[in-house]
Amino acid sequence: MNSIKTLGKSNILENRLRTSQQSNEFCMRSNNLRNWKSVSNIFSKKKLTSLDEIKCHLRKYFINHMSIVHQHCKKNTFIDKPTFQLMLRNSGILINNIYLESLWNSCQPSLQGISYEVFLQEFVPCQSENNQSTIASSKDNLLSSKQCQILNYIALVTHAVKTYWENLKVEFCCLDPYGRLSIAIDQAIKIMKKYCFPLNDNQQRNLAVLFSTKNNGQFNYFDFMQHFSNTSSLKSINQNSFSRSTYTIQSKQCWTCLPLTINCLIKRIRSQCIHYYGNIYRMFKVIDKNRQGYLGKSDFKRILKQFKIHLDAEEFYHVLSEIDQNQDGVISYEELYDALIIDALLI
């Protein structure tokens, strides 16, 4: 009888153990299933078996939304963990803590976070030149090899550019007194060496060539500097009346249906000036027919009319006041140059 009772208890214990194991296996499967479902809503119910697969899916998002990352990195050299989580959340990507930690650690974060350079290497792989035709027609709208190279170089030189910002503006403008917005590539390389850009000789030349938009041996320093410039920080001369970055032009323009600020109009004048005249000085001399050395109100109105910019009397007064720095009612070449170039480059 005792042996039968003992055998019965043993069977009960084995059954409980088996039930417990099955329960644990069920919980593990449920957790795994929950993990797979929470990885992302863009994975189309596809099971991901490695961190590489997760990165592959994330690249598809970040490649198409690099402007968001670039705007953040204009002010911050590093992406911290909360910002990284926010980027994932805004993209519709939901990753559990285990995958998040693995993904974060794979990017080799420092105490400050993930550097912009490392982030680009991880999530914005450059495409080979052989694939450019495929990229152009791709629905994913991948960044071109040139765009990737520019972003990588920008990440490398950001600290140097921001440290010597005012010095660089002086150097560029001294070499470009006529307002062409460009200087010779060799001159640009000398400036990079002078201000210790962390690039070797080949990289410095490659960077200069990347900003030679017309492949004419000229480095477009204005485009280069605008990659670091924060146009939203532009301030008007008379801050009590209006801001050139917020004052809205109500008059309709034939070349755009978007709301316009004075900054937008100045950008229009600058681009049209380079398009039609090649540089600011030539436009100034052509408009200044009487060789007075300045542009009057009627002269400035001729410029606006040529560039199809329509303003009412009040709007014209505000735009003229923004360019006419000493408020003497006329525009000197120096004032026009400053308004179109110097004042457009602020950080």
Secondary structure, DSSP 8 states (H G I E B T S, - for coil): -HHHHHHHHHHHHHHHHHHHHHHHHHHHHHHHHHHHHHH-TTSTT----SHHHHHHHHHHHHHHTHHHHHHHHHH-SEE-HHHHHHHHHHTT----HHHHHHHHHHT---SS-EEHHHHHHHH-----GGGHHHHHH-TT----HHHHHHHHHHHHHHHHHHHTHHHHHHHHHHH-TT--S-EEHHHHHHHHHHTT-S--HHHHHHHHHHT-TTSSSEE-HHHHHHTT--GGG---SSTTT--TTT-EE-S-BTTB-S-EEHHHHHHHHHHHHHHHHSSHHHHHHHH-TT--SEE-HHHHHHHHHHTT----HHHHHHHHHHH-TT-SSSEEHHHHHHHHTGGG---
